[in-house]
Amino acid sequence: MKFILLLLVPLTVSASTNKTLLYLERYGYISSQNVSDNVTTPLLDISFAIRKFQDVFNLSVTGFENEETTQFMELSRCGNKDELAPFNANPNIKWRHSEITWYFYNNINVHHIIQKAFAVFSKHSRLTFKQDFRKPTIMISLAQNSHTNYATRKLCTSPFDGPGKVLGHADYPNQRYNQSDIHLDVNEHWDFTMNLPSRGNISFFLVMVHEIGHALGLQHSYIDTSIMFPTYNGLPRGISNLDEFDLDIDDKQAIQYLYGKPNTTKTTPTTTTTTTTTTQPPITTTLPPTTTTSTTTTTTTLPPT
C-alpha cells in the first residue's frame, strides 16, 4: 500500500523533464492539462506516457527518461499527433469524392515533385489528382514561424520551429471547409530533387508523400518502413533514386481501405494505339517491290503474244 501511495505523489518536474513532458503532450502521449504551465504532474502519469512512447518506437521500455529516449525525441518528424491505433486509417476520416484537386501556394518550381508525390497514392487506389488554383481540396504551402491556415482563414495553431524538429504538418480531410492544408517549414534544408538526399538534407518529396497521406486520411504508422512513420527516416531501403520509391504494404492497405483498389482496365487505349502504329511500316515498305514487279512482268509477257 505504501508503494502505491508513493507513485501517486505529484512530482515537481525539472527543466529537462518539462521538455519531455511538452513533447509527450504535443504528440498525444499525455494529457495537455497543466503540462504547459509547468505545474506538478503525477509520477505515475509521466512513467506511463514514457513507457508508451518507448514501446511505440521500439526503444528499451523503462518508463524513465534516459539518453536513448531523449535523443529519439530530438529527431526530425511530422508535427501531427501520434494516434495510438492498431491500423493507420479511419473510415470516418476521408474525402467523399475520389477526384482530389490541389494547389501549391509558393512561387517555387517544385510542382513536378508534388505531382509525383500524389502519383504514389493514385497508383494504389481509385484516387485521381489534378492542380486547380480556384478551389483546391488540398492547399500546400511552405511557411515559417507563425503562419496561416488557408482552409480556416485563421492563424495555424502549430507554429514552426526552424531547422530540425518539426518538418511539416497537415490537416486531415475536413468536410466542414471541404479543404485541408499541408504546411512545410521553409527553413529546413530541403532537397528539391528526386535524387537520394545527401546527409543533413531533407527530401521534399518524401515529406510531401507523408503529409499527403495525412491530408487523405492516413494516421501515423508504427511500422518503421512505412512512409507514415512519425519521424523522418531518411533514405528508403533498396532504391537508387526516389523515382523508384513505393508505398509499404501497410500504407497500400490503408489507402485502399479508405478509397478502394485501383481500376485495372486502364490499359486498353494503349494497346489499340500500339497496333495502329505498327501497321504503317509494312504499307510503306511494300511500294518499291510492287513497281519492280510490274516492270518485269510487262517485259516477259510480250514475246509469247
Backbone as a ProteinNet text record, in pm:
[ID]
protein_1_A
[PRIMARY]
MKFILLLLVPLTVSASTNKTLLYLERYGYISSQNVSDNVTTPLLDISFAIRKFQDVFNLSVTGFENEETTQFMELSRCGNKDELAPFNANPNIKWRHSEITWYFYNNINVHHIIQKAFAVFSKHSRLTFKQDFRKPTIMISLAQNSHTNYATRKLCTSPFDGPGKVLGHADYPNQRYNQSDIHLDVNEHWDFTMNLPSRGNISFFLVMVHEIGHALGLQHSYIDTSIMFPTYNGLPRGISNLDEFDLDIDDKQAIQYLYGKPNTTKTTPTTTTTTTTTTQPPITTTLPPTTTTSTTTTTTTLPPT
[TERTIARY]
83	0	86.5	193.5	281.9	343.7	376.5	436.8	341.3	215	113.5	96.4	94.3	79.2	196.9	314.5	433.4	423.2	369	354.6	257.9	161.1	59.7	100.2	213.4	260.1	302.5	258.1	296.3	445.7	500.2	641.8	657.5	737.5	766.9	873.6	843.5	931.9	1047.5	1162.4	1279.9	1267.9	1367.5	1363.1	1368.3	1458.4	1469.3	1345.1	1293	1171.5	1054.4	1048.5	939.9	945	1065.7	1081.4	1025.5	1053	1000	848.4	795.8	650.7	582.7	642.6	585.2	580.8	686.3	690.3	579.7	569.7	469.3	327.5	308.7	176.5	145.6	244.6	223.5	183.3	241.3	217.1	120.5	46.6	-67.2	-42.5	71.7	101.9	56.6	27.4	-12.9	-112.3	-198.8	-299.5	-232.5	-290.1	-232.9	-263	-348.6	-388.5	-268	-239.3	-133.9	8.9	31.3	167.7	239.3	173.4	238.5	259.7	193.2	209.2	319.2	387.6	497.9	455	338	294.2	322.3	290	319.4	238.5	303.5	240	263.1	161	180.1	287.6	375	484	431.3	319.9	262.4	222.9	166.3	128.1	250.5	356.1	478.6	539	550	609.6	529.9	397.5	313	329.6	334.6	349.3	484	590.6	723.7	728.9	670.1	665.6	591.5	482.4	403.2	485.7	555.2	640.3	752.1	818.6	929	881.2	764.9	710.5	675.4	615.3	574.4	694.9	805.9	922.7	1031.6	993.4	1085.1	1212.1	1197.5	1308.7	1303.1	1408.3	1406.9	1298.1	1202.1	1087.7	1125.1	1151.4	1189.6	1089.5	1017.9	928.4	1000.3	1131.7	1211.1	1272	1296.1	1362.3	1510	1558.9	1700	1755.6	1884.8	1950.3	1891.5	1864	1807.7	1673.9	1592	1458.7	1467.4	1547.9	1557.2	1621.4	1716.8	1777.8	1675.3	1589.1	1486.5	1388.4	1363.2	1271.2	1329.6	1460.3	1525.6	1520.7	1476.5	1475.4	1374.9	1406.8	1312.1	1188.9	1072.3	949.4	833.3	719.6	594.6	533.6	465.6	405.5	270.3	212.6	83.7	99.7	-6.2	-4.3	11	64	76	-51.2	-143.4	-268.5	-237.7	-264	-226.9	-335.1	-337.7	-438.9	-369.2	-432.7	-369.4	-360.2	-445.4	-445.7	-447	-365.4	-346.7	-446.6	-570.1	-675.6	-808.6	-883.3	-1014.3	-1119.4	-1218.1	-1315.8	-1398.6	-1399.5	-1474.3	-1393.3	-1262.9	-1175.8	-1126.1	-1203.1	-1167.7	-1249	-1206	-1283.7	-1396	-1507.6	-1622	-1620.2	-1516.2	-1502.3	-1363.3	-1349.6	-1222.5	-1132.8	-1188.3	-1105.5	-1063	-935.2	-880.8	-803.2	-834.7	-760.7	-662.2	-554.4	-453.5	-392.3	-331.6	-264.4	-146	-32	88	100.2	99.2	85.8	213.4	331.2	456.2	507.1	588.5	644.7	778.5	773	892	856.3	946.9	916.5	937.1	842.9	850.3	720.7	640.9	512.2	528.4	634.5	655.5	683	750.8	778.1	649.5	567.2	439.1	350	350.1	271.5	315.5	447.5	499.1	460.4	455.9	414.8	268.8	182.6	42.1	28.6	111.4	103.9	132	208.1	234.9	103.9	7	-121	-220	-219.6	-312.2	-275.9	-149.3	-103.1	-169.8	-202.5	-253.2	-397.1	-469.6	-607.9	-689.8	-815.2	-901.7	-895.4	-808	-796.5	-731.4	-776.6	-709.9	-680.4	-574.4	-530.9	-504.3	-540.5	-506.3	-493.6	-413.3	-396.5	-519.7	-557	-669.2	-654.8	-621.2	-598.3	-728.4	-841.3	-967.1	-1024.1	-1037.1	-1093.4	-1027.8	-902.9	-832.2	-883.2	-885.7	-918.5	-805	-681.6	-563	-477.4	-456.8	-371.7	-235.2	-129.2	6.4	87.2	162.9	245.3	369.7	475.3	595	579.7	598.5	574.7	682.5	680.3	775.4	708.9	763.8	715.8	562.3	499.4	352.9	305.7	206.1	161.1	11	-43.2	-188.6	-235.2	-351.1	-420.4	-523.3	-506.3	-590.3	-733.1	-751.3	-886.5	-974.2	-917.6	-996.3	-982.5	-883.9	-852.5	-811.4	-749.9	-704	-557.3	-498.7	-360.1	-350	-251.8	-230.7	-192.2	-245.2	-220.6	-85.6	-10.3	119.8	229.8	287.6	395.8	519.4	599.4	720.3	836	938.7	1047.8	1184	1189.4	1317.7	1375.6	1503.1	1563.9	1558.1	1528.1	1519.3	1384	1369.1	1244.9	1126.9	1030.6	907.7	932.1	913.2	934.2	808.2	693.4	566.6	450.5	331.2	209.8	97	-10.6	-121.8	-253.8	-359	-495	-544.3	-627.1	-699.6	-815.5	-876.3	-990.4	-1094.4	-1128.7	-1217.6	-1343.7	-1451.2	-1575.5	-1641.5	-1615.7	-1678.8	-1631.8	-1500.4	-1445.5	-1424.2	-1435.8	-1408	-1268.2	-1177.5	-1038.9	-949.1	-828.8	-729	-597.8	-518	-389.1	-273.2	-167.9	-37.6	62.2	130.9	231.6	367.8	469.6	607	691.9	787.7	872.7	974.6	965	1051.2	1197.6	1225.2	1362.1	1437.6	1378.5	1450.5	1551	1647.4	1745.9	1687.3	1600.7	1527.1	1611.9	1591.9	1644.3	1525.2	1520	1407.2	1432.9	1492.8	1516.9	1461.4	1472.2	1432.7	1554.8	1668.4	1787.4	1779.2	1856.9	1864.3	1935.4	1875.3	1935.4	2064.5	2158.1	2283.5	2260.8	2356.7	2345.7	2321.7	2224.6	2193.7	2082.2	2046.1	1935.8	1810.3	1696	1566.9	1499.5	1453.9	1386.3	1247.9	1228.7	1098.3	994	1034.5	942.9	890.7	979.7	937.9	847.3	879.3	794.8	659.1	658.7	531.8	444.1	502.7	425	362.9	441.9	392.5	274.7	291.9	186.2	63	82.9	-32.1	-110.2	-37.3	-104	-199.4	-155	-243.2	-362.5	-336.6	-443.4	-547	-510.1	-604.8	-673.5	-623.6	-688.5	-603.2	-477.4	-391.4	-333.1	-330.7	-269.7	-126.9	-56	79.9	80.3	181.7	201.4	325.4	326.3	442.5	527.7	506.9	596.5	704.7	830.8	935.4	967.9	917.4	937	823.1	722.7	608	643.4	592.8	612.9	538.4	441	363.2	423.8	545.4	616.6	638.8	619	620.6	751.7	865.8	993.8	1046.1	1130.7	1190.5	1301.1	1281.9	1376.3	1488.6	1490.6	1596.2	1571.3	1671.7	1665	1590.2	1493.4	1427.6	1527.9	1502.5	1596	1576.1	1688.6	1682.5	1650.3	1665.6	1640.9	1760.3	1780.4	1893.8	1852.1	1721.7	1669.5	1522.5	1465.9	1331.1	1220.7	1253.6	1154.2	1117.5	1204.5	1179	1099.1	1071.3	1002.1	860.3	818.2	681.1	633.2	502.8	444.7	474	486.2	495.6	359.7	358.5	233.5	130	175.5	85.3	14.4	88.8	31.4	-60.9	-24.4	-111	-246.7	-243.4	-368.6	-452.3	-386	-458.1	-528	-457.9	-518.5	-628.8	-612.7	-716.8	-837.1	-813.5	-922.9	-1013.8	-953.2	-1030.7	-1093.3	-1018.9	-1063.9	-1075.2	-1049.2	-1062.4	-937.5	-931.7	-818.6	-830.7	-718	-723.8	-797.5	-857.9	-921.8	-814.8	-845.1	-744.1	-770.2	-861.7	-897.7	-843.1	-732.8	-683.1	-587.2	-554.2	-451.7	-506.4	-638.9	-698.2	-657.4	-666.1	-626.6	-483.4	-394.2	-253.5	-235.2	-306.1	-296.6	-343.1	-454.6	-509.6	-412.6	-355.8	-262.6	-140.4	-90.5	28.6	2.8	-113.4	-149.1	-154.3	-216.4	-229	-92.6	-5.2	125.7	209.3	203.1	288.9	245.1	125	80	131	178.1	222	349.5	453.9	577.1	559.4	482.2	464.4	405.9	313.6	249.9	354.1	443.6	544.3	649.8	687.5	794.9	751.8	624.9	579	573.9	579.4	566.6	680.8	806.9	914.1	905.6	882.7	871.8	762.4	648	534.6	574.2	646.2	687.6	782.1	876.3	975	907.7	814	743.4	663.1	597.2	515.2	598.3	716.4	804.3	851	890.6	941.3	833.5	713.5	600.8	571.1	573.8	545.1	647.4	773.6	879.4	868.4	837.8	832.3	705.7	602.3	474.5	468	540.2	528.2	572.7	685.6	726.9	624.3	564.9	467.4	350.7	301.1	188.4	229.8
-120.4	0	125.6	125.5	242.6	267.6	157.8	172.8	240.8	205.5	265.5	413.5	446.8	586.7	670.3	610.6	682.1	717.6	627.2	652.8	766	786.6	888.5	1026.5	1035.2	1165.2	1248.7	1373.9	1457.7	1483.2	1489.5	1516.1	1654.9	1739.5	1870.4	1850	1881.1	1844.4	1941.1	1885.7	1967.7	2026.7	2108.6	2172.3	2068.1	1966.9	1865.7	1778.1	1743.8	1662.8	1740.4	1869.8	1950.7	1952.2	1953.5	1948.1	1815.9	1708.4	1577	1575.5	1634.8	1640.2	1717.9	1828.2	1907.8	1827.1	1748	1661.7	1556.8	1489.9	1384.4	1439.7	1561.9	1625	1664.1	1719.4	1767.1	1653.8	1535.6	1425.4	1319.8	1355.5	1274.3	1162.9	1164.5	1057.2	1087.7	1213.3	1253.7	1368.8	1383.2	1489.6	1626.6	1719.8	1854.7	1937	1887.8	1964	1990.1	2115	2161.6	2142.1	2067.6	2040.6	2167.8	2249.4	2370	2475.4	2460.7	2557.5	2519.1	2404.8	2360.6	2342.4	2287.3	2257.3	2110.9	2067.4	1930.4	1830.6	1720.9	1615.5	1482.4	1397.5	1269.1	1184.3	1128.5	1045.3	926.3	869.9	755.5	791.8	911.2	956	972.4	1030.7	1052.4	918.4	827.6	697.4	620.4	625.2	554.2	612.9	745	811.3	777.4	776.6	744	598.8	508.3	366.8	350.1	420.8	413.3	461.4	573.3	627.7	529.6	474.7	381.5	255.2	207.9	86.9	110.5	223.9	256.3	262	317.8	337.9	232.8	118.8	5.4	42.2	127.2	161.1	70.2	73.5	-3.2	53.3	-30.4	16.1	15.8	135.2	150.7	234.2	322.7	414.1	534.5	543.2	654.9	733.6	859.5	945.4	909.1	860.3	825.4	882.8	862.7	924.1	874	743.8	687.7	753.4	772	830.3	977	1053.9	1197.3	1222.1	1137.5	1152.4	1126.3	1027.4	997	1112.7	1181.2	1295.2	1414.6	1411.7	1520.3	1499.5	1383.3	1354.7	1442.7	1473.6	1547.5	1460.9	1524.9	1446.7	1531.6	1465.8	1532.5	1593.7	1706.7	1775.8	1722	1627	1569.1	1477.2	1465.3	1377.1	1232.1	1150	1006.6	938.6	913	846.2	700	659.5	525.1	425.2	387.9	295.7	178.6	59.6	-56.7	-46.6	36.2	49.8	197.7	239.1	382.6	446.4	392.8	453.4	441.5	551.6	555.3	584.2	495.5	515.2	641.6	701.5	825.9	949.6	929.7	1042.5	1022.2	1068.2	1053.4	1152.6	1173.8	1255.2	1170.7	1234.4	1161.3	1155.4	1209.9	1204.6	1151.1	1095	1031.9	1123.3	1233.7	1329.1	1441.2	1444.9	1541.9	1649.5	1774.6	1885.3	1942.9	2001.1	2058	2183.2	2263.9	2384.4	2413.8	2448	2484.9	2636.4	2695.7	2840.5	2916.5	2861.4	2936.8	2943.6	3045	3065.6	2991.5	2859.8	2775.5	2664.1	2634.2	2536.7	2392.8	2344.9	2206.9	2130.5	2183.2	2120	1976.6	1951.9	1817	1716.9	1761.9	1672.7	1645.1	1748.5	1730.1	1634.3	1647.1	1555.5	1411.2	1390.6	1255.1	1202.8	1291.8	1250.4	1205.6	1278.5	1237.4	1106.5	1089.7	969.2	842.1	853.5	737.9	679.3	766.9	720.6	682.2	752.7	716.6	581	544.3	415.4	298.9	318.8	208.1	228.4	321.1	346.3	397.3	429.2	484.6	637.1	695.4	840.9	894.7	1012.3	1086.8	1226.8	1287.3	1417.7	1512.6	1639.8	1741.4	1877.2	1964.7	2100.1	2184.3	2267.8	2359.6	2474.2	2592	2705.1	2767.3	2738	2804.8	2754.3	2624.3	2568.7	2434.1	2437.3	2311.3	2237	2105.5	2024	2031.3	2030.4	2035.1	2155.2	2246.1	2363.7	2336.4	2349.8	2319.6	2448.1	2467.3	2588.6	2563.6	2635.5	2644.3	2767.8	2752.1	2863.8	2864.6	2967.5	2974.4	3034.2	2998.4	3051	3047.1	3158.4	3165.6	3182.3	3106.1	3108.9	3084	3103.8	3099.3	2961.9	2922.6	2804.7	2853.5	2815.1	2868.6	2815.6	2694.3	2637.6	2715.8	2750.7	2820.3	2971.6	3020.5	3163.9	3219.7	3134.3	3175.3	3139.2	3185.4	3153.1	3005	2937.4	2795.4	2779.3	2678.3	2658	2592.2	2557.4	2491	2568.4	2671.2	2747	2659.5	2692.6	2615.6	2660.8	2573.2	2595.8	2610.7	2633.6	2647.9	2512.8	2508.5	2383.8	2272.4	2150.7	2036.8	2026.4	1926.7	1901.2	1887.6	1980.3	1965	2007.3	1912.2	1939.5	1992.6	1946.4	1987.2	1926.6	1963.4	1905	1920.2	1847.4	1850.2	1829.4	1889.7	1864.4	1731.9	1665.2	1550	1601.9	1517	1562.2	1635.3	1755.2	1842.6	1869.2	1798.2	1810.8	1947.1	2009.7	2139.1	2245.7	2251.2	2351.6	2295.2	2163	2094.9	2128.7	2148.9	2179.3	2143.3	2099.2	2072.1	2138.4	2170.2	2235.5	2140.7	2157.1	2096.3	2210.3	2216.7	2320.5	2254.2	2303.7	2257.8	2375.9	2348.3	2453.9	2497.5	2621.1	2671.7	2676.7	2678.5	2692	2560	2450	2322.6	2319.8	2229.5	2212.1	2114.6	2167	2082.4	2041.8	1919.9	1873.9	1866.2	1957.7	1965.7	1885.7	1767.9	1682.5	1543.1	1456.4	1316.8	1228.5	1291.4	1215.6	1179.4	1080.5	1049.9	1165.9	1227.9	1347.2	1314.9	1407.9	1389.8	1410.3	1369.6	1378.8	1523.6	1544.5	1678.6	1746.5	1692.3	1747.7	1662.4	1725.1	1658.1	1647.9	1529.6	1510.7	1575.3	1675.7	1740.5	1639.2	1552.4	1451.6	1357.7	1302.4	1205.3	1269.2	1391	1459.7	1492.8	1529.3	1556.2	1431.2	1315.8	1191.4	1166.3	1186.1	1165.8	1258.7	1387.9	1484	1467.9	1430.2	1399.6	1283.2	1184.8	1073.1	1120.9	1216.2	1273.6	1344.5	1424.9	1502.7	1413.1	1286.8	1190.1	1107.1	1117	1045.9	943.9	924.4	827	885.4	804	843.8	789.7	817.8	766.9	615.4	553.3	408.9	384.3	273.3	241.7	131.9	107.5	20.7	111.1	85.7	183.5	190.5	97.2	106.5	182	221.4	294.2	440.8	498.9	642.4	723.3	661.2	730.2	714.9	663.3	659.7	803.9	834.7	975.7	1050.1	981.9	1051.1	1034.1	1128.4	1123.6	1019.1	913.7	802	815.1	923.7	939.9	857.9	783.6	715.6	583.6	561.4	430.3	323	200.4	92	37.8	-0.2	-75.4	2.9	135.1	212.9	304.2	336.4	421.6	565.5	589.1	725.5	723.8	840.3	848.4	816.3	810.4	765.7	619	545.3	403.4	383	489.3	476.2	422.7	338	288.6	275.3	268.9	256.1	119.7	116.4	-8	-79.2	-210.2	-286.1	-231.7	-185.3	-128.3	-4.4	80.4	203.3	173.9	75.4	36.7	-11.1	-95.6	-147.6	-35.7	59.6	169.7	259	297	386.4	313.6	183.5	105.9	82.3	74.5	61.2	183.9	300.8	425.2	450	422.5	465.9	353.8	231.3	119.7	95.2	-22.7	-59.6	8.8	27.7	96.5	12.9	80.6	9.8	-56.7	-175.2	-248.9	-245.4	-160.4	-157.3	-34.7	20.3	145.1	122.3	-2.4	-26.5	-45.7	-49.2	-73.3	29.5	161.6	260.3	243.3	205	189.5	76.8	-33.5	-148.2	-112.2	-41.4	-0.6	88.8	184.2	277.5	204.2	109.6	35.1	-45	-106.3	-186.8	-101.9	14.6	105.2	151.4	180.4	233.2	127.6	4.6	-98.6	-142.6	-111.8	-149.2	-55	63	161.3	119.7	70.7	38.4	-60.8	-172.6	-265	-199.1	-102.7	-35.7	39.3	108	186.6	97.5	-8.9	-93.1	-180.5	-200.6	-283.7	-209.3	-76.4	0.9	-21.8	-19.1	-41.3	-176.2	-290.3	-418.8	-421.7	-354.3	-355.5	-294.4	-183.4	-115.3	-204	-269.2	-353.5	-472.2	-531.3	-649.1	-614.5	-500.2	-463.6	-440.3	-384.6	-361.9	-495.2	-586.8	-717.5	-796.7	-787.8	-861.6	-813.5	-684.7	-627.7	-676.9	-687	-725.9	-873.6	-957.3	-1101.2	-1145	-1071.2	-1113.9	-1088.1	-992.2	-952.4	-1061.7	-1131.1	-1229.9	-1340.2	-1406.4	-1511.7	-1462.3	-1341.8	-1288.5	-1274.9
0	0	0	76.7	81.4	-55.7	-127.5	-260	-357.4	-351.7	-439.1	-408.2	-281.8	-242.6	-290.8	-289.5	-334	-482.7	-563	-706.5	-736.3	-650.1	-673.7	-623.4	-553.9	-506.5	-626	-639.4	-753.2	-756.1	-874.3	-893.6	-953.3	-889.8	-948.4	-1054.4	-1179.8	-1289.3	-1303	-1344.8	-1371.4	-1511	-1548.1	-1680.2	-1791.5	-1777.9	-1883.1	-1887.4	-1768.4	-1764.3	-1821.8	-1797.3	-1851.9	-2004.6	-2060.5	-2205.8	-2259.4	-2186.4	-2224	-2213.8	-2108.1	-2089.6	-2202.1	-2242.1	-2350.7	-2480.3	-2503.9	-2622.4	-2614.1	-2499.2	-2481.7	-2493.4	-2444.5	-2453.8	-2598	-2665.9	-2803.2	-2896.9	-2873.4	-2966.5	-2913	-2806.8	-2767.1	-2668.3	-2600.3	-2505.4	-2363	-2336.4	-2202.1	-2214.5	-2118.4	-2122.8	-2120.2	-2194.8	-2201.4	-2076.8	-1989.4	-1870.8	-1780.9	-1759.4	-1667.9	-1718.5	-1826.9	-1870.9	-1912.6	-1994.7	-2045.3	-1937.4	-1822.6	-1714.2	-1616.2	-1642.7	-1558.1	-1412.6	-1390.9	-1254.9	-1226.2	-1105.1	-1066.1	-1148.7	-1185.4	-1263.6	-1193.2	-1179.3	-1111	-1177.1	-1095.5	-1144.4	-1223.6	-1180.5	-1249.7	-1392.8	-1412.1	-1546.5	-1636.4	-1580.8	-1657.7	-1698.7	-1603.4	-1630.1	-1735.5	-1725.2	-1821.5	-1961.5	-1971.3	-2101.6	-2165.1	-2084.2	-2136.7	-2183	-2105.1	-2143.8	-2277.3	-2290.8	-2413.9	-2533.4	-2515.8	-2621.7	-2656.5	-2555.5	-2578.1	-2649.6	-2612.1	-2673.1	-2820.2	-2848.9	-2985.8	-3079.8	-3032.9	-3118.7	-3098.1	-3038.5	-3020.8	-2944.8	-2844.1	-2756.3	-2634.2	-2552.8	-2428	-2337.9	-2300.6	-2221.5	-2073.8	-2020.6	-1880.1	-1801.5	-1869.9	-1800.3	-1743.5	-1771.6	-1720.3	-1835.9	-1810.4	-1908.3	-1911.3	-2025.3	-2038	-2168	-2191.3	-2307.2	-2438.9	-2448	-2570.7	-2604.3	-2501.1	-2521.4	-2561.3	-2489.6	-2519.6	-2655.9	-2696.5	-2829.3	-2939.4	-2917.2	-3016.5	-3029.2	-2919.4	-2922.2	-2996.4	-3022.8	-3095.9	-3247.2	-3292.4	-3436	-3510.3	-3635.3	-3720.4	-3742.8	-3741	-3750.6	-3801.4	-3820.1	-3855.7	-3730.4	-3747.4	-3633.7	-3591	-3666.4	-3626.8	-3506.2	-3428.4	-3311.7	-3355	-3263.5	-3287.5	-3238.9	-3331.4	-3296.2	-3265.6	-3141.5	-3098.6	-3138	-3264.8	-3316.3	-3384.7	-3385.9	-3448.4	-3599.7	-3660.8	-3807.2	-3839.4	-3937.1	-3957.2	-4053.1	-4059.5	-4141.1	-4069	-4069.2	-4004.4	-4111.6	-4130.5	-4238.7	-4225	-4105.8	-4085.2	-4122.5	-4147.7	-4182.3	-4324.7	-4421.1	-4562.1	-4644	-4769.1	-4861.6	-4920.6	-4950.4	-5005	-5157.3	-5216.7	-5361.9	-5395.7	-5512.8	-5550	-5633.9	-5686.8	-5761	-5667.1	-5637	-5541.6	-5617.9	-5590.7	-5651.9	-5550.7	-5601	-5512.1	-5575.2	-5487.8	-5535.9	-5444.8	-5506.2	-5431	-5431.2	-5313.8	-5299.7	-5335.3	-5303.9	-5317	-5460.8	-5486.1	-5619.5	-5632.2	-5619.2	-5633.2	-5731.4	-5821.4	-5926.1	-5876.1	-5796.4	-5746.1	-5776.3	-5867.2	-5897.2	-5947.5	-6025.2	-6078.8	-5967.3	-5860.9	-5747.7	-5670.2	-5653.5	-5584.2	-5663.4	-5796	-5880.2	-5859.8	-5850.6	-5828.6	-5690.7	-5592.7	-5458	-5457.2	-5527.2	-5537.4	-5615.7	-5718.7	-5802.5	-5723.9	-5616.3	-5530.6	-5477.6	-5447.5	-5393.2	-5503.1	-5615.6	-5724.2	-5783.9	-5775.9	-5827.2	-5754.5	-5627.1	-5545	-5497.4	-5558.6	-5515.7	-5633.8	-5608.4	-5713.6	-5718.4	-5641.2	-5637	-5764	-5806.2	-5912.9	-5859.8	-5910.6	-5860.6	-5976.9	-5958.4	-6058.3	-5989.6	-6051.8	-5998.8	-6030	-5933.4	-5954.2	-5854.4	-5904	-5814.1	-5764.3	-5830.8	-5795.2	-5663.1	-5650.6	-5527.9	-5497.2	-5450.8	-5427.7	-5304.1	-5313.4	-5196.5	-5095.3	-5146	-5060.1	-5099.3	-5005.6	-5027.8	-4964.4	-5043.5	-4997.3	-4992.1	-4884.1	-4874.5	-4790.4	-4825.4	-4741.9	-4655.1	-4524.9	-4432.8	-4324.8	-4241.6	-4131.5	-4008.8	-3892.2	-3763.9	-3757.4	-3718.7	-3719.6	-3863.5	-3903.1	-4042.1	-4049.5	-4168.3	-4188.2	-4232.6	-4182.5	-4233.4	-4335.4	-4461.6	-4568.8	-4564.2	-4512.4	-4505.6	-4408.9	-4292	-4189.4	-4197.4	-4275.8	-4284.4	-4147.4	-4067	-3934.2	-3917.6	-3805.8	-3775.7	-3742.5	-3800.3	-3771.2	-3624.3	-3560.2	-3416.6	-3389	-3493.9	-3475.3	-3547.1	-3483.6	-3547.1	-3567.1	-3667.8	-3695.8	-3607	-3598.5	-3503.7	-3569.4	-3701.7	-3768.9	-3808.1	-3850.5	-3898.4	-3793.6	-3839.5	-3748.9	-3681.8	-3597.8	-3523.4	-3619.4	-3615.8	-3695.1	-3840.5	-3932.1	-4074.8	-4141.5	-4095.5	-4155.5	-4080	-4118.7	-4061.4	-4162.6	-4139.7	-4235.7	-4164.2	-4220.3	-4171.7	-4228	-4151	-4204.2	-4289.9	-4372.4	-4453.4	-4369.9	-4413.6	-4337.2	-4419	-4384.2	-4461.1	-4440.9	-4327.6	-4299.7	-4398	-4420.9	-4512.3	-4653.1	-4666	-4792.4	-4844.1	-4750.9	-4785.8	-4667.6	-4697.9	-4595.3	-4634.3	-4534.7	-4557.8	-4531.9	-4610.5	-4582.5	-4568.7	-4455.1	-4431.6	-4412.5	-4482.1	-4463.7	-4418.2	-4329.9	-4275.4	-4380.6	-4424.5	-4531	-4488.2	-4357.7	-4308.3	-4295.8	-4339.2	-4339.7	-4454.9	-4445.2	-4553.3	-4655.7	-4740.1	-4833.2	-4953.1	-4998.1	-5126.2	-5221.3	-5318.2	-5410.9	-5538.6	-5527	-5643.5	-5614.9	-5713.9	-5695.5	-5672.1	-5640.8	-5603.3	-5455.4	-5414.6	-5272.5	-5203.8	-5103.1	-5041.8	-4968.2	-4973	-4900.3	-4751.2	-4672.1	-4526.9	-4484.1	-4396.7	-4348.4	-4425.2	-4541.7	-4620.4	-4604.9	-4625.4	-4609.7	-4746.3	-4781.2	-4909.8	-4907.2	-4991.7	-5005.1	-5052.3	-5143.9	-5198.8	-5089.8	-5007.9	-4906.1	-4801	-4760.5	-4662.2	-4723.9	-4852.8	-4920.9	-4923.4	-4954.5	-4957.3	-4820	-4714.5	-4577.9	-4546.7	-4574.8	-4540.5	-4630.3	-4755.6	-4841.7	-4782.1	-4727.5	-4660.3	-4552.4	-4470	-4366.9	-4430.5	-4533.7	-4597.6	-4665	-4689.3	-4746.2	-4638.2	-4513.3	-4403.5	-4331.5	-4374.1	-4307.5	-4179.5	-4074.8	-3948.8	-3944.8	-3835.1	-3823	-3807	-3866	-3854.6	-3768.8	-3698	-3615.1	-3676.4	-3804.7	-3881.1	-3938.9	-3903.4	-3937	-4085.9	-4166.3	-4311.6	-4379.7	-4302.7	-4357.3	-4378.3	-4486.6	-4509.8	-4405.3	-4336.4	-4234.3	-4094.4	-4084.7	-3956.5	-3911.1	-3782.2	-3738	-3760.2	-3744.6	-3760.4	-3902.4	-3942.9	-4076.6	-4076.2	-4154.9	-4154.2	-4255.3	-4328.9	-4427.8	-4551.9	-4594.6	-4723.4	-4714.2	-4803	-4808.8	-4850.8	-4809.5	-4839.3	-4980.6	-5042.8	-5167.4	-5292.5	-5292.4	-5414.5	-5442.2	-5569.2	-5606.6	-5632.3	-5652.9	-5663.7	-5622.8	-5600.1	-5543.6	-5643.8	-5773.1	-5871.3	-5849.8	-5781	-5753.6	-5624.7	-5553.4	-5424.4	-5442.6	-5347.9	-5348	-5203.7	-5186.5	-5053.2	-4993.4	-4861.2	-4787	-4793.1	-4772.9	-4778.3	-4679.7	-4564.1	-4463.3	-4517.4	-4588.1	-4644.1	-4762.5	-4843.2	-4955.6	-4904.5	-4802	-4746.3	-4685.7	-4621.2	-4556.5	-4659.1	-4766.7	-4866.1	-4943.4	-4964.2	-5032.9	-4942.4	-4813.4	-4717.1	-4722.3	-4743.1	-4748.3	-4885.4	-4993.4	-5126	-5229.6	-5191.3	-5283.8	-5366.9	-5426	-5510.8	-5646.7	-5715.7	-5846.3	-5949.7	-6046.3	-6157.2	-6242.8	-6294.2	-6371.8	-6521.5	-6567.6	-6710.5	-6782.2	-6732.7	-6791.3	-6908.4	-6943.9	-7045.3	-7186.5	-7204.7	-7336.5	-7442.1	-7415.1	-7516.3	-7561.9	-7472.8	-7507.9	-7608.3	-7589.4	-7679.3	-7819.8	-7830.5	-7959.9	-8035.5	-7966.2	-8029.6	-8083	-8008	-8048.2	-8175	-8185.5	-8301.9	-8428.2	-8419.6	-8534.1	-8582.5	-8491.3	-8528.3	-8599.2	-8554.8	-8611.6	-8750.8	-8796.3	-8930.8	-9038.8	-9001.2	-9100.2	-9175.4	-9108.7	-9180.6	-9294.8	-9279.8	-9391.5	-9515	-9497.7	-9611.9	-9693.4	-9626.3	-9697.4	-9761.8	-9695.6	-9747.6	-9863.9	-9886	-9997.6	-10130.8	-10126.6	-10250.1	-10350.5	-10311.8	-10409.1	-10479.3	-10405.7	-10473.5	-10578.1	-10555.1	-10647.5	-10781.3	-10778.8	-10900.8	-10981.3	-10917.3	-10982.8	-11049.3	-10980.8	-11030.6	-11155	-11156.7	-11269.5	-11394.3	-11380.8	-11495.1	-11552.7	-11468.5	-11508.7	-11580.6	-11534.6	-11590.7	-11733.2	-11758.8	-11889.7	-11992.6	-11957.7	-12049.6	-12087.7	-11992.8	-12018.5	-12091.1	-12087.3	-12145.7	-12298.5	-12352.6	-12492.9	-12594.3	-12578.8	-12679.9	-12705.2	-12603.7	-12633.1	-12714.9	-12701.2	-12776.8	-12923
[MASK]
+++++++++++++++++++++++++++++++++++++++++++++++++++++++++++++++++++++++++++++++++++++++++++++++++++++++++++++++++++++++++++++++++++++++++++++++++++++++++++++++++++++++++++++++++++++++++++++++++++++++++++++++++++++++++++++++++++++++++++++++++++++++++++++++++++++++++++++++++++++++++++++++++++++++++++++++++

